[in-house]
Amino acid sequence: MPRTTQLRTYTIRPEMLDAWLALWHAEIVPLRRAHGFDMGPAWVDRERSRFVWLIAYEGADGFAAANARYWNSPERERMPLQPEDYLVDSEVREVEPA
């Protein structure tokens, strides 16, 4: 299975931006890595309350299967993070090197 890379752009509730960043670093990144994802760079646009990041997966089962395992894992279910608490909007696009 080829490598799949996603560019994710989230618009975060402005009052929740710092809390989102803390949870992303402390909870999401380690758990995603534990599930075989490569975490690329991430950026924050405070003026627009946007968070942009790259995530990739390369495995025989494919990105969708790995993503489902991540979301259904007991660790994720215990995480004090529900996207609807933080996100106003999100855009996910598959990208490839130029």
Secondary structure in CASP SS format (residue, H / E / C, confidence):
PFRMAT SS
TARGET T0000
AUTHOR 0000-0000-0000
METHOD secondary structure of the structure
MODEL  1
M C 1.00
P C 1.00
R C 1.00
T E 1.00
T E 1.00
Q E 1.00
L E 1.00
R E 1.00
T E 1.00
Y E 1.00
T E 1.00
I E 1.00
R C 1.00
P H 1.00
E H 1.00
M H 1.00
L H 1.00
D H 1.00
A H 1.00
W H 1.00
L H 1.00
A H 1.00
L H 1.00
W H 1.00
H H 1.00
A H 1.00
E H 1.00
I H 1.00
V H 1.00
P H 1.00
L H 1.00
R H 1.00
R H 1.00
A H 1.00
H C 1.00
G C 1.00
F C 1.00
D E 1.00
M E 1.00
G E 1.00
P E 1.00
A E 1.00
W E 1.00
V E 1.00
D E 1.00
R C 1.00
E C 1.00
R C 1.00
S C 1.00
R E 1.00
F E 1.00
V E 1.00
W E 1.00
L E 1.00
I E 1.00
A E 1.00
Y E 1.00
E C 1.00
G C 1.00
A C 1.00
D C 1.00
G C 1.00
F H 1.00
A H 1.00
A H 1.00
A H 1.00
N H 1.00
A H 1.00
R H 1.00
Y H 1.00
W H 1.00
N H 1.00
S C 1.00
P H 1.00
E H 1.00
R H 1.00
E H 1.00
R H 1.00
M C 1.00
P C 1.00
L C 1.00
Q C 1.00
P H 1.00
E H 1.00
D H 1.00
Y H 1.00
L E 1.00
V E 1.00
D E 1.00
S E 1.00
E E 1.00
V E 1.00
R E 1.00
E E 1.00
V E 1.00
E C 1.00
P C 1.00
A C 1.00
END
